[in-house]
Amino acid sequence: MNSIEIQKVNAGETLSIRHLVLWPGKSADFVKVPEDELGFHFGLYVNARLVSVISLFADGASMRFRKFATLPQFQGKGLGSQLLEHSIEFARQKQFQRMWCDARTDAFGFYERFGFSKFSEAFFKEDIEYYRIEKVL
């Protein structure tokens, strides 16, 4: 039986997973966010191993999430879903009115299951297509 736990982590603890999953071909500094020290960062642990991370940033009445990543060998097991649900509940408890992010187009179906919808035209970061998505809390 796997032990699963979600905890607050610091920004530095998120960097290796961000880098490996999101931008492995870039430098490690590429996955840092200028506002990292102002954010709320959560990590999901399986048997005491950090396997999924998400970073949340206050944006007026909205909570923006960024750099949401799960190690490849732990994807497809519902762990990212648990971490996203935890983050949505955290934003609700903090009384934010919506959550939003820049989502990779190939991940939109995942977010749609949580009630997120597109609110922008497609755009690119490097060679990857994104949409801005949101969920009213």
TIMI-2910 file (N, C-alpha, C, CB; in pm, 1 decimal, decimal comma, always signed):
<rs>
+----------+----------+----------+----------+----------+----------+----------+----------+----------+----------+----------+----------+------+
!      n_x !      n_y !      n_z !     ca_x !     ca_y !     ca_z !      c_x !      c_y !      c_z !     cb_x !     cb_y !     cb_z ! resn !
+----------+----------+----------+----------+----------+----------+----------+----------+----------+----------+----------+----------+------+
!    +84,1 !   -118,6 !     +0,0 !     +0,0 !     +0,0 !     +0,0 !    +88,3 !   +124,6 !     +0,0 !    -95,5 !     +0,0 !   +122,1 !  Met !
!    +57,1 !   +217,2 !    -90,1 !   +134,5 !   +340,1 !    -98,6 !    +83,3 !   +443,8 !     -1,2 !   +131,2 !   +395,3 !   -239,5 !  Asn !
!   +176,8 !   +513,6 !    +62,2 !   +143,7 !   +625,4 !   +149,3 !   +150,0 !   +752,1 !    +64,2 !   +241,4 !   +633,6 !   +273,4 !  Ser !
!    +39,0 !   +826,2 !    +56,2 !    +33,3 !   +949,2 !    -22,5 !     +7,7 !  +1065,3 !    +71,8 !    -76,9 !   +941,5 !   -132,7 !  Ile !
!    +88,9 !  +1170,1 !    +57,2 !    +77,2 !  +1286,7 !   +143,0 !   +103,8 !  +1412,0 !    +60,8 !   +174,8 !  +1277,4 !   +262,8 !  Glu !
!    +25,2 !  +1516,9 !    +84,3 !    +46,0 !  +1646,4 !    +19,6 !    +92,4 !  +1743,3 !   +127,2 !    -85,1 !  +1698,0 !    -52,1 !  Ile !
!   +202,1 !  +1813,5 !    +98,1 !   +260,4 !  +1906,5 !   +194,9 !   +300,4 !  +2034,7 !   +124,4 !   +382,4 !  +1843,4 !   +266,0 !  Gln !
!   +308,2 !  +2143,2 !   +202,4 !   +370,6 !  +2264,5 !   +150,4 !   +519,2 !  +2235,9 !   +134,9 !   +345,4 !  +2388,3 !   +244,7 !  Lys !
!   +577,1 !  +2286,6 !    +28,6 !   +720,7 !  +2275,0 !     +4,6 !   +772,2 !  +2414,4 !    -30,0 !   +752,6 !  +2171,3 !   -110,4 !  Val !
!   +903,0 !  +2429,5 !    -34,6 !   +956,2 !  +2558,1 !    -78,3 !   +983,4 !  +2553,4 !   -228,6 !  +1085,5 !  +2594,1 !     +0,1 !  Asn !
!   +999,5 !  +2669,8 !   -287,6 !  +1016,3 !  +2678,3 !   -432,8 !  +1133,4 !  +2593,0 !   -481,1 !  +1037,1 !  +2823,5 !   -475,0 !  Ala !
!  +1241,2 !  +2593,0 !   -406,7 !  +1359,2 !  +2516,3 !   -448,4 !  +1331,9 !  +2367,6 !   -462,5 !  +1470,9 !  +2536,7 !   -350,1 !  Gly !
!  +1242,4 !  +2316,3 !   -379,2 !  +1211,0 !  +2173,0 !   -385,2 !  +1133,7 !  +2135,8 !   -511,5 !  +1130,8 !  +2132,2 !   -262,6 !  Glu !
!  +1073,7 !  +2232,4 !   -577,6 !   +995,1 !  +2203,4 !   -697,9 !  +1080,7 !  +2199,3 !   -824,4 !   +885,6 !  +2307,2 !   -714,2 !  Thr !
!  +1198,5 !  +2256,7 !   -819,7 !  +1274,6 !  +2282,8 !   -942,0 !  +1316,3 !  +2158,2 !  -1019,6 !  +1396,0 !  +2360,3 !   -907,9 !  Leu !
!  +1361,0 !  +2054,7 !   -952,5 !  +1408,8 !  +1937,9 !  -1028,2 !  +1294,8 !  +1869,9 !  -1103,6 !  +1476,2 !  +1837,0 !   -933,7 !  Ser !
!  +1176,6 !  +1862,6 !  -1043,1 !  +1062,6 !  +1800,8 !  -1112,5 !  +1014,2 !  +1892,3 !  -1224,3 !   +946,8 !  +1770,9 !  -1013,4 !  Ile !
!  +1005,2 !  +2021,3 !  -1198,0 !   +968,1 !  +2116,0 !  -1304,3 !  +1059,3 !  +2097,6 !  -1425,9 !   +976,1 !  +2262,6 !  -1252,6 !  Arg !
!  +1187,5 !  +2094,5 !  -1400,3 !  +1286,1 !  +2087,1 !  -1507,8 !  +1274,6 !  +1955,9 !  -1584,8 !  +1427,3 !  +2102,4 !  -1451,4 !  His !
!  +1272,5 !  +1845,7 !  -1514,1 !  +1267,4 !  +1714,2 !  -1577,2 !  +1142,4 !  +1695,4 !  -1661,8 !  +1274,2 !  +1606,2 !  -1472,1 !  Leu !
!  +1027,4 !  +1740,7 !  -1611,0 !   +899,6 !  +1713,7 !  -1677,3 !   +863,5 !  +1819,0 !  -1781,3 !   +789,5 !  +1704,8 !  -1574,7 !  Val !
!   +881,0 !  +1946,0 !  -1748,5 !   +828,8 !  +2052,1 !  -1833,2 !   +925,3 !  +2101,8 !  -1939,6 !   +788,2 !  +2165,5 !  -1749,1 !  Leu !
!  +1049,3 !  +2121,1 !  -1903,9 !  +1145,8 !  +2179,2 !  -1997,3 !  +1281,5 !  +2109,6 !  -1986,6 !  +1161,5 !  +2329,6 !  -1971,1 !  Trp !
!  +1288,1 !  +1980,2 !  -2011,7 !  +1414,1 !  +1907,5 !  -1993,9 !  +1526,7 !  +1954,1 !  -2086,6 !  +1390,5 !  +1761,3 !  -2015,4 !  Pro !
!  +1492,0 !  +2014,7 !  -2198,8 !  +1594,2 !  +2060,1 !  -2292,5 !  +1648,1 !  +2198,2 !  -2262,3 !  +1539,8 !  +2058,7 !  -2430,1 !  Gly !
!  +1597,0 !  +2262,0 !  -2159,1 !  +1640,5 !  +2396,8 !  -2121,6 !  +1728,8 !  +2389,9 !  -1997,8 !  +1518,8 !  +2489,1 !  -2096,0 !  Lys !
!  +1787,8 !  +2502,4 !  -1962,0 !  +1868,0 !  +2506,2 !  -1839,8 !  +1774,3 !  +2497,3 !  -1719,4 !  +1955,1 !  +2636,2 !  -1833,5 !  Ser !
!  +1828,0 !  +2458,2 !  -1606,4 !  +1748,3 !  +2447,4 !  -1484,5 !  +1689,5 !  +2583,0 !  -1445,9 !  +1833,6 !  +2392,0 !  -1369,3 !  Ala !
!  +1760,1 !  +2692,3 !  -1475,6 !  +1709,0 !  +2825,2 !  -1443,2 !  +1583,4 !  +2860,1 !  -1522,3 !  +1815,8 !  +2929,1 !  -1468,9 !  Asp !
!  +1562,3 !  +2794,6 !  -1636,1 !  +1447,1 !  +2824,0 !  -1720,9 !  +1315,5 !  +2796,0 !  -1649,5 !  +1454,6 !  +2742,9 !  -1848,9 !  Phe !
!  +1314,6 !  +2705,5 !  -1553,1 !  +1189,3 !  +2668,8 !  -1485,1 !  +1163,7 !  +2749,7 !  -1358,2 !  +1191,3 !  +2521,7 !  -1450,5 !  Val !
!  +1252,0 !  +2842,3 !  -1327,5 !  +1227,8 !  +2930,5 !  -1213,6 !  +1128,0 !  +3038,2 !  -1254,4 !  +1360,5 !  +2994,5 !  -1163,0 !  Lys !
!  +1048,2 !  +3081,9 !  -1158,6 !   +950,2 !  +3188,5 !  -1180,3 !   +995,9 !  +3306,8 !  -1095,1 !   +802,1 !  +3142,3 !  -1142,7 !  Val !
!   +998,8 !  +3429,0 !  -1152,5 !  +1046,2 !  +3544,1 !  -1073,5 !   +973,7 !  +3560,2 !   -939,9 !  +1030,2 !  +3670,9 !  -1154,0 !  Pro !
!   +845,7 !  +3522,8 !   -935,6 !   +766,7 !  +3538,7 !   -813,5 !   +772,5 !  +3416,5 !   -721,6 !   +623,3 !  +3567,4 !   -849,5 !  Glu !
!   +859,3 !  +3321,8 !   -749,7 !   +860,4 !  +3197,0 !   -672,6 !   +858,4 !  +3217,9 !   -521,7 !   +981,2 !  +3116,7 !   -708,9 !  Asp !
!   +932,3 !  +3314,6 !   -473,2 !   +939,9 !  +3332,9 !   -328,5 !   +808,6 !  +3386,7 !   -270,0 !  +1054,3 !  +3427,4 !   -294,3 !  Glu !
!   +719,1 !  +3435,1 !   -353,7 !   +590,0 !  +3486,9 !   -307,9 !   +478,6 !  +3382,9 !   -319,6 !   +552,7 !  +3611,2 !   -387,4 !  Leu !
!   +508,3 !  +3269,7 !   -379,4 !   +404,7 !  +3170,6 !   -407,9 !   +380,7 !  +3072,3 !   -295,2 !   +440,2 !  +3095,3 !   -530,5 !  Gly !
!   +276,0 !  +2993,7 !   -315,6 !   +244,9 !  +2878,4 !   -230,9 !   +280,8 !  +2756,0 !   -314,2 !    +91,5 !  +2876,4 !   -184,1 !  Phe !
!   +363,2 !  +2669,5 !   -260,9 !   +408,9 !  +2553,2 !   -336,2 !   +366,2 !  +2426,9 !   -261,2 !   +564,2 !  +2556,7 !   -356,8 !  His !
!   +311,3 !  +2332,9 !   -335,7 !   +269,1 !  +2206,4 !   -276,8 !   +337,5 !  +2092,3 !   -348,9 !   +115,8 !  +2190,4 !   -282,8 !  Phe !
!   +367,4 !  +1989,2 !   -271,4 !   +425,8 !  +1868,2 !   -327,0 !   +345,7 !  +1747,1 !   -283,6 !   +572,2 !  +1853,9 !   -284,4 !  Gly !
!   +331,0 !  +1653,6 !   -374,5 !   +266,8 !  +1526,3 !   -341,8 !   +376,5 !  +1421,6 !   -329,6 !   +159,9 !  +1485,1 !   -450,3 !  Leu !
!   +374,1 !  +1352,4 !   -218,5 !   +474,1 !  +1249,7 !   -187,6 !   +409,5 !  +1111,7 !   -192,4 !   +538,0 !  +1274,8 !    -48,4 !  Tyr !
!   +478,5 !  +1017,7 !   -253,3 !   +440,4 !   +876,5 !   -249,2 !   +551,3 !   +804,5 !   -174,6 !   +418,4 !   +816,1 !   -394,4 !  Val !
!   +514,1 !   +741,5 !    -64,1 !   +613,8 !   +673,0 !    +20,3 !   +733,0 !   +763,5 !    +49,5 !   +662,1 !   +543,5 !    -47,6 !  Asn !
!   +702,9 !   +887,2 !    +87,8 !   +802,4 !   +988,0 !   +128,1 !   +887,0 !  +1039,7 !    +12,1 !   +893,4 !   +930,1 !   +233,5 !  Ala !
!   +853,5 !  +1006,9 !   -113,7 !   +926,7 !  +1056,5 !   -231,1 !   +842,1 !  +1163,2 !   -299,9 !   +961,1 !   +939,9 !   -330,5 !  Arg !
!   +900,9 !  +1280,5 !   -321,5 !   +832,2 !  +1388,9 !   -390,9 !   +817,0 !  +1351,2 !   -538,2 !   +909,7 !  +1523,7 !   -375,2 !  Leu !
!   +690,9 !  +1344,6 !   -586,8 !   +667,8 !  +1299,4 !   -724,7 !   +584,9 !  +1397,6 !   -807,3 !   +598,9 !  +1165,2 !   -723,3 !  Val !
!   +520,2 !  +1495,7 !   -742,8 !   +436,7 !  +1591,1 !   -816,0 !   +440,7 !  +1725,2 !   -744,6 !   +290,3 !  +1539,7 !   -828,7 !  Ser !
!   +445,4 !  +1833,7 !   -822,8 !   +454,2 !  +1967,6 !   -764,5 !   +360,8 !  +2064,0 !   -837,2 !   +599,1 !  +2019,5 !   -770,1 !  Val !
!   +319,3 !  +2167,2 !   -765,6 !   +239,5 !  +2275,7 !   -822,6 !   +271,8 !  +2402,6 !   -745,2 !    +85,5 !  +2243,4 !   -817,4 !  Ile !
!   +270,0 !  +2515,8 !   -815,0 !   +298,4 !  +2644,5 !   -752,3 !   +180,8 !  +2737,5 !   -777,1 !   +430,7 !  +2706,2 !   -807,0 !  Ser !
!   +135,1 !  +2804,1 !   -670,2 !    +17,7 !  +2891,4 !   -675,4 !    +59,4 !  +3034,4 !   -643,1 !    -92,4 !  +2842,8 !   -576,7 !  Leu !
!     -0,4 !  +3128,5 !   -717,3 !    +34,6 !  +3269,0 !   -701,1 !    -91,6 !  +3352,8 !   -697,6 !   +127,8 !  +3316,2 !   -814,3 !  Phe !
!   -104,6 !  +3437,9 !   -595,6 !   -217,5 !  +3530,5 !   -586,7 !   -208,0 !  +3629,3 !   -701,9 !   -219,4 !  +3605,0 !   -449,3 !  Ala !
!   -323,8 !  +3652,8 !   -765,5 !   -332,5 !  +3743,8 !   -879,7 !   -465,1 !  +3818,4 !   -865,8 !   -322,8 !  +3666,2 !  -1018,5 !  Asp !
!   -467,2 !  +3920,1 !   -777,9 !   -591,4 !  +3989,3 !   -747,5 !   -687,8 !  +3893,5 !   -679,2 !   -654,5 !  +4048,1 !   -875,3 !  Gly !
!   -810,4 !  +3882,3 !   -732,9 !   -910,6 !  +3790,8 !   -677,8 !   -894,3 !  +3649,4 !   -733,2 !  -1051,2 !  +3842,3 !   -707,7 !  Ala !
!   -790,6 !  +3630,2 !   -814,0 !   -765,7 !  +3499,9 !   -875,7 !   -641,3 !  +3434,5 !   -816,7 !   -750,6 !  +3514,4 !  -1027,6 !  Ser !
!   -637,6 !  +3302,9 !   -829,3 !   -518,5 !  +3226,5 !   -793,3 !   -466,8 !  +3165,0 !   -923,2 !   -549,6 !  +3115,4 !   -683,0 !  Met !
!   -345,3 !  +3197,9 !   -958,2 !   -283,4 !  +3142,4 !  -1078,3 !   -197,0 !  +3023,8 !  -1037,6 !   -198,8 !  +3250,2 !  -1153,6 !  Arg !
!   -205,8 !  +2914,7 !  -1112,7 !   -112,2 !  +2806,0 !  -1085,7 !    -17,7 !  +2791,3 !  -1202,1 !   -186,1 !  +2673,8 !  -1059,3 !  Phe !
!   +104,9 !  +2752,6 !  -1167,1 !   +212,0 !  +2741,8 !  -1265,3 !   +298,6 !  +2621,3 !  -1232,1 !   +297,2 !  +2871,2 !  -1269,3 !  Arg !
!   +370,2 !  +2576,2 !  -1333,1 !   +473,1 !  +2472,4 !  -1313,1 !   +417,7 !  +2349,0 !  -1242,3 !   +590,0 !  +2529,1 !  -1232,5 !  Lys !
!   +303,4 !  +2301,8 !  -1288,6 !   +237,9 !  +2181,5 !  -1236,5 !   +298,6 !  +2062,7 !  -1310,6 !    +79,7 !  +2187,2 !  -1254,8 !  Phe !
!   +361,8 !  +1973,3 !  -1237,9 !   +434,0 !  +1863,9 !  -1302,9 !   +437,7 !  +1739,9 !  -1214,6 !   +576,3 !  +1907,3 !  -1337,8 !  Ala !
!   +426,4 !  +1623,7 !  -1278,7 !   +435,4 !  +1493,9 !  -1211,9 !   +541,1 !  +1411,0 !  -1283,8 !   +296,6 !  +1420,0 !  -1210,7 !  Thr !
!   +627,0 !  +1346,3 !  -1206,4 !   +730,0 !  +1261,9 !  -1266,7 !   +665,9 !  +1161,3 !  -1362,8 !   +811,3 !  +1188,0 !  -1157,1 !  Leu !
!   +728,4 !  +1137,8 !  -1478,7 !   +667,0 !  +1051,4 !  -1580,8 !   +621,7 !   +914,7 !  -1530,6 !   +763,2 !  +1031,3 !  -1692,0 !  Pro !
!   +700,8 !   +849,7 !  -1448,0 !   +665,2 !   +715,5 !  -1402,7 !   +547,9 !   +715,3 !  -1304,7 !   +785,0 !   +650,0 !  -1338,3 !  Gln !
!   +505,3 !   +833,6 !  -1259,1 !   +391,6 !   +844,5 !  -1166,4 !   +269,3 !   +907,3 !  -1233,4 !   +431,3 !   +927,1 !  -1043,7 !  Phe !
!   +280,0 !   +939,2 !  -1362,2 !   +166,6 !   +996,5 !  -1434,2 !    +63,0 !   +889,3 !  -1463,6 !   +213,0 !  +1062,9 !  -1564,7 !  Gln !
!    -62,2 !   +931,6 !  -1479,8 !   -170,2 !   +839,3 !  -1513,8 !   -220,5 !   +757,1 !  -1396,2 !   -124,9 !   +747,5 !  -1621,3 !  Gly !
!   -182,9 !   +794,6 !  -1274,3 !   -223,3 !   +720,2 !  -1154,6 !   -315,7 !   +802,2 !  -1064,1 !    -99,9 !   +676,9 !  -1076,3 !  Lys !
!   -357,4 !   +918,3 !  -1111,5 !   -447,8 !  +1002,6 !  -1032,3 !   -378,2 !  +1092,5 !   -931,6 !   -544,9 !   +916,8 !   -960,1 !  Gly !
!   -246,5 !  +1092,9 !   -929,1 !   -173,7 !  +1172,3 !   -829,6 !   -180,5 !  +1321,4 !   -860,9 !    -27,7 !  +1127,4 !   -822,7 !  Leu !
!   -161,3 !  +1357,7 !   -987,3 !   -175,5 !  +1497,1 !  -1026,5 !   -315,9 !  +1547,6 !  -1000,2 !   -140,6 !  +1514,8 !  -1172,8 !  Gly !
!   -415,2 !  +1462,0 !  -1022,0 !   -554,1 !  +1499,1 !   -994,1 !   -571,5 !  +1532,4 !   -846,1 !   -650,2 !  +1385,2 !  -1035,1 !  Ser !
!   -513,4 !  +1451,9 !   -759,2 !   -522,8 !  +1477,9 !   -615,2 !   -457,3 !  +1610,9 !   -579,6 !   -457,4 !  +1364,0 !   -535,6 !  Gln !
!   -342,7 !  +1638,2 !   -642,0 !   -271,5 !  +1762,4 !   -612,0 !   -349,2 !  +1883,0 !   -664,8 !   -129,8 !  +1759,5 !   -672,6 !  Leu !
!   -407,9 !  +1870,9 !   -783,2 !   -487,5 !  +1981,3 !   -836,7 !   -612,0 !  +2003,6 !   -751,2 !   -527,4 !  +1953,4 !   -983,1 !  Leu !
!   -679,6 !  +1897,8 !   -709,9 !   -796,9 !  +1911,3 !   -622,4 !   -758,6 !  +1980,2 !   -491,6 !   -859,4 !  +1773,0 !   -593,3 !  Glu !
!   -645,3 !  +1941,4 !   -435,0 !   -596,0 !  +2004,7 !   -312,5 !   -574,2 !  +2154,5 !   -335,8 !   -464,2 !  +1937,4 !   -265,4 !  His !
!   -517,5 !  +2189,7 !   -450,1 !   -488,1 !  +2329,4 !   -482,0 !   -615,7 !  +2410,2 !   -502,6 !   -400,6 !  +2337,9 !   -606,8 !  Ser !
!   -715,1 !  +2351,9 !   -567,2 !   -843,9 !  +2418,7 !   -585,9 !   -908,0 !  +2445,4 !   -449,9 !   -938,3 !  +2333,0 !   -674,9 !  Ile !
!   -905,7 !  +2346,2 !   -363,1 !   -963,5 !  +2363,0 !   -229,3 !   -887,1 !  +2468,9 !   -149,2 !   -963,0 !  +2228,7 !   -153,4 !  Glu !
!   -754,8 !  +2470,3 !   -161,3 !   -672,4 !  +2571,5 !    -94,5 !   -713,8 !  +2711,2 !   -140,5 !   -521,6 !  +2547,6 !   -123,2 !  Phe !
!   -730,9 !  +2730,0 !   -271,9 !   -771,1 !  +2860,4 !   -325,8 !   -910,2 !  +2899,9 !   -275,3 !   -769,4 !  +2857,7 !   -480,1 !  Ala !
!  -1000,6 !  +2803,0 !   -267,9 !  -1135,1 !  +2831,6 !   -214,9 !  -1126,6 !  +2876,0 !    -68,4 !  -1226,8 !  +2706,3 !   -227,7 !  Arg !
!  -1046,5 !  +2805,1 !    +11,4 !  -1033,2 !  +2839,2 !   +153,6 !   -973,6 !  +2978,5 !   +171,5 !   -945,9 !  +2735,4 !   +225,6 !  Gln !
!   -887,0 !  +3017,3 !    +79,5 !   -826,5 !  +3151,4 !    +84,3 !   -918,8 !  +3255,8 !    +21,6 !   -690,3 !  +3151,6 !    +11,9 !  Lys !
!  -1037,3 !  +3213,2 !    -21,2 !  -1143,3 !  +3298,5 !    -73,9 !  -1109,9 !  +3365,0 !   -207,5 !  -1175,6 !  +3403,8 !    +26,0 !  Gln !
!  -1030,6 !  +3296,2 !   -289,3 !  -1010,7 !  +3343,0 !   -426,0 !  -1134,9 !  +3308,1 !   -506,5 !   -882,4 !  +3280,1 !   -489,9 !  Phe !
!  -1162,1 !  +3387,6 !   -609,1 !  -1285,0 !  +3370,2 !   -686,6 !  -1267,8 !  +3282,8 !   -810,1 !  -1337,2 !  +3503,9 !   -728,1 !  Gln !
!  -1145,5 !  +3267,9 !   -856,1 !  -1120,6 !  +3180,7 !   -970,8 !   -976,4 !  +3133,4 !   -968,7 !  -1151,9 !  +3253,3 !  -1103,4 !  Arg !
!   -950,4 !  +3027,1 !  -1044,2 !   -814,2 !  +2979,1 !  -1067,4 !   -790,1 !  +2985,0 !  -1216,4 !   -792,5 !  +2833,7 !  -1011,5 !  Met !
!   -666,1 !  +3008,6 !  -1254,6 !   -633,6 !  +3010,1 !  -1396,3 !   -488,3 !  +2969,8 !  -1416,9 !   -660,3 !  +3148,7 !  -1456,9 !  Trp !
!   -457,6 !  +2935,5 !  -1541,5 !   -319,1 !  +2905,6 !  -1578,0 !   -303,8 !  +2910,4 !  -1728,8 !   -276,1 !  +2767,6 !  -1523,7 !  Cys !
!   -179,6 !  +2907,1 !  -1771,4 !   -146,1 !  +2884,2 !  -1911,3 !   -128,5 !  +2733,6 !  -1923,5 !    -15,4 !  +2964,6 !  -1957,1 !  Asp !
!   -218,9 !  +2666,7 !  -1996,2 !   -217,0 !  +2520,8 !  -2006,0 !   -169,4 !  +2477,1 !  -2143,6 !   -356,2 !  +2462,7 !  -1977,1 !  Ala !
!    -83,6 !  +2378,2 !  -2143,4 !    -43,2 !  +2319,6 !  -2270,6 !   -166,3 !  +2258,2 !  -2336,4 !    +69,2 !  +2212,8 !  -2250,7 !  Arg !
!   -178,1 !  +2279,2 !  -2465,6 !   -295,2 !  +2230,3 !  -2539,5 !   -314,7 !  +2080,4 !  -2520,4 !   -281,2 !  +2262,2 !  -2688,6 !  Thr !
!   -206,8 !  +2004,9 !  -2518,0 !   -220,4 !  +1858,8 !  -2503,8 !   -266,2 !  +1816,2 !  -2364,3 !    -88,1 !  +1791,5 !  -2535,6 !  Asp !
!   -270,0 !  +1909,5 !  -2268,5 !   -317,6 !  +1878,0 !  -2133,0 !   -457,8 !  +1932,5 !  -2107,5 !   -221,2 !  +1934,3 !  -2029,1 !  Ala !
!   -517,0 !  +2001,0 !  -2205,8 !   -645,2 !  +2065,9 !  -2181,3 !   -753,8 !  +1967,0 !  -2140,1 !   -688,9 !  +2140,9 !  -2304,5 !  Phe !
!   -758,6 !  +1849,8 !  -2200,1 !   -859,4 !  +1750,0 !  -2163,6 !   -854,1 !  +1714,9 !  -2016,0 !   -841,1 !  +1624,5 !  -2246,5 !  Gly !
!   -734,2 !  +1707,9 !  -1960,5 !   -717,1 !  +1682,5 !  -1817,0 !   -785,3 !  +1793,1 !  -1736,5 !   -566,2 !  +1673,3 !  -1780,0 !  Phe !
!   -756,6 !  +1918,6 !  -1768,7 !   -811,7 !  +2030,5 !  -1693,3 !   -962,1 !  +2044,0 !  -1711,1 !   -744,1 !  +2158,6 !  -1734,4 !  Tyr !
!  -1010,3 !  +2009,4 !  -1828,1 !  -1153,3 !  +2017,8 !  -1856,0 !  -1233,3 !  +1931,1 !  -1758,0 !  -1182,1 !  +1974,8 !  -2000,9 !  Glu !
!  -1177,1 !  +1817,9 !  -1718,8 !  -1244,6 !  +1729,2 !  -1623,2 !  -1264,2 !  +1794,6 !  -1486,4 !  -1165,1 !  +1600,7 !  -1606,9 !  Arg !
!  -1187,9 !  +1898,8 !  -1458,5 !  -1198,4 !  +1971,0 !  -1331,1 !  -1281,3 !  +2098,7 !  -1345,3 !  -1058,6 !  +2005,4 !  -1278,2 !  Phe !
!  -1341,3 !  +2119,0 !  -1461,9 !  -1426,5 !  +2235,6 !  -1481,5 !  -1356,4 !  +2358,4 !  -1536,6 !  -1489,3 !  +2270,8 !  -1354,4 !  Gly !
!  -1234,5 !  +2342,9 !  -1585,1 !  -1163,8 !  +2455,4 !  -1645,4 !  -1210,7 !  +2473,5 !  -1789,4 !  -1010,3 !  +2433,7 !  -1640,0 !  Phe !
!  -1212,3 !  +2598,5 !  -1834,4 !  -1246,1 !  +2628,1 !  -1973,2 !  -1147,6 !  +2730,6 !  -2029,0 !  -1391,9 !  +2680,1 !  -1984,7 !  Ser !
!  -1135,0 !  +2733,2 !  -2159,8 !  -1041,6 !  +2824,2 !  -2227,4 !  -1097,0 !  +2965,9 !  -2224,6 !  -1015,9 !  +2778,9 !  -2373,8 !  Lys !
!  -1006,7 !  +3063,2 !  -2208,6 !  -1049,4 !  +3203,4 !  -2220,5 !   -950,4 !  +3285,0 !  -2304,0 !  -1064,6 !  +3266,5 !  -2081,0 !  Phe !
!   -878,6 !  +3215,8 !  -2392,2 !   -787,3 !  +3287,0 !  -2482,0 !   -778,3 !  +3211,0 !  -2613,7 !   -645,9 !  +3303,3 !  -2417,7 !  Ser !
!   -718,6 !  +3277,2 !  -2709,0 !   -679,1 !  +3208,9 !  -2832,3 !   -551,6 !  +3130,5 !  -2801,5 !   -657,0 !  +3311,2 !  -2951,7 !  Glu !
!   -519,7 !  +3038,1 !  -2889,7 !   -395,2 !  +2962,6 !  -2873,6 !   -275,5 !  +3057,3 !  -2885,8 !   -385,6 !  +2848,4 !  -2979,3 !  Ala !
!   -170,5 !  +3026,5 !  -2810,3 !    -44,4 !  +3100,4 !  -2821,4 !    +69,1 !  +3002,1 !  -2796,1 !    -38,7 !  +3221,4 !  -2720,5 !  Phe !
!   +189,6 !  +3044,1 !  -2824,2 !   +303,9 !  +2955,1 !  -2812,7 !   +405,7 !  +3008,6 !  -2713,2 !   +369,0 !  +2935,0 !  -2948,3 !  Phe !
!   +464,5 !  +2914,4 !  -2638,3 !   +584,8 !  +2939,2 !  -2559,3 !   +686,1 !  +2843,6 !  -2618,0 !   +562,9 !  +2917,2 !  -2400,9 !  Lys !
!   +796,2 !  +2899,8 !  -2666,9 !   +890,5 !  +2818,0 !  -2743,6 !   +811,5 !  +2752,9 !  -2857,3 !   +961,6 !  +2708,9 !  -2652,2 !  Glu !
!   +812,8 !  +2620,8 !  -2870,9 !   +739,4 !  +2552,3 !  -2978,6 !   +615,0 !  +2481,5 !  -2927,6 !   +829,7 !  +2451,9 !  -3048,0 !  Asp !
!   +568,3 !  +2514,4 !  -2807,4 !   +456,2 !  +2442,5 !  -2746,0 !   +332,8 !  +2533,2 !  -2743,7 !   +492,6 !  +2395,2 !  -2601,5 !  Ile !
!   +220,2 !  +2478,2 !  -2791,1 !    +95,2 !  +2553,7 !  -2795,3 !    +25,9 !  +2550,9 !  -2659,0 !     +1,9 !  +2497,1 !  -2903,9 !  Glu !
!    -26,7 !  +2666,4 !  -2620,6 !    -95,4 !  +2684,4 !  -2492,2 !   -228,2 !  +2756,4 !  -2512,5 !     -6,6 !  +2763,2 !  -2393,5 !  Tyr !
!   -313,0 !  +2745,0 !  -2410,5 !   -432,7 !  +2827,3 !  -2394,5 !   -434,1 !  +2877,2 !  -2251,2 !   -564,0 !  +2747,2 !  -2428,8 !  Tyr !
!   -495,1 !  +2991,8 !  -2229,3 !   -524,3 !  +3034,1 !  -2092,3 !   -656,4 !  +2965,8 !  -2055,2 !   -533,2 !  +3194,2 !  -2078,8 !  Arg !
!   -659,0 !  +2907,8 !  -1937,0 !   -779,6 !  +2839,6 !  -1890,5 !   -815,9 !  +2890,0 !  -1751,2 !   -759,5 !  +2685,5 !  -1889,5 !  Ile !
!   -944,1 !  +2876,7 !  -1716,2 !   -990,0 !  +2925,8 !  -1586,7 !  -1100,7 !  +2838,5 !  -1532,7 !  -1037,5 !  +3070,1 !  -1597,3 !  Glu !
!  -1117,5 !  +2850,3 !  -1402,4 !  -1227,5 !  +2783,4 !  -1332,1 !  -1277,1 !  +2880,8 !  -1227,6 !  -1182,4 !  +2646,1 !  -1266,9 !  Lys !
!  -1408,2 !  +2908,8 !  -1230,7 !  -1468,9 !  +2993,0 !  -1127,8 !  -1482,8 !  +2909,8 !  -1001,3 !  -1607,7 !  +3049,5 !  -1174,0 !  Val !
!  -1439,4 !  +2966,6 !   -890,2 !  -1447,6 !  +2897,4 !   -762,4 !  -1573,8 !  +2941,9 !   -690,9 !  -1322,1 !  +2924,5 !   -675,4 !  Leu !
+----------+----------+----------+----------+----------+----------+----------+----------+----------+----------+----------+----------+------+
</rs>
